[in-house]
Amino acid sequence: MTKTTKKKTVSKSKFNFAEAFAELEKITEEFENETVDLEAGLKKFERGLELASELKTRLKEVENKVEIIKKKFED
């Protein structure tokens, strides 16, 4: 039997930047302040990377929109 993994991805319409950032901060704090079990730590690390990627993507989207809006008003 093959084990399939399910990625926690969030659609753009349901993505809450503040919540994702808070979750990433919590994971970071856990690594800084607690002794983490190897398996649990690996899962948290993976989730942290997923969150960081989603946050980076969303920031880039917003940055692109800001540039478009700025160009509209430059003329």
N, C-alpha and C positions, 0 to 999 in steps of 0.2 A: 504494500500500500504506500502511496505517496502522500506526504503531508503537504497540504497547500496552506500558504500563509495569506492572511487577509490584511491588506494595508489599510490603515486608517487615513483615508483622504477625505477632504471636505470640499463640497462644491463651492464655487465662487459665491453663490447667493447665500449659503449657510455659513461661510467662513467668518468667524469673529476674531479679528486681529487681536483685540485686547485679551480675550480668553486664551488664545493660542500663545501669546507672549507670556501671560501669567503662568500657563502650564510649563512653558520652557524655563522660566525663572525658577519654578518650584523644583523641577528636575535638577537644574544646576545647583540649587541650594542643597538638595539631598546629597549630591555628590560631594559638596564642600563640607557638609556638617555631619554626615552619617557614614557609618561603615556599611557598605552596600554589598549584598550577596552577589557573587559573580554572575549568576544567571539573571537575577533581577536587574543588576546593573547593566548588563548587555541589552536587555529589553528597554530599559530607560534610556540608554544611550541611543539606541535605534530610534525610539520615539522622539528624542530630542533632535536628532538629525532630520527627521521627517518634518517636525514643526519648524525648524530653522529654514528648511527648504521652502515650505509653504509661505512663511513670513517673507522670505527674500523675494519670492515670486510676486506676492501681493504688493510689496513695496515697489518693485519694478513697474508693475502695472499702474500704480498710482503716480509714480514719477513720470511715466509716459503720458498719462492723462494731463498732468500739470503742464508738461511741455506743450501739448496740443492747445491747451487753454491759453497759455502765455502767447503762443504764436498768433492766435485769433486776435489778440488785443495789441499786438506790436505794430500793426499797420496804421 
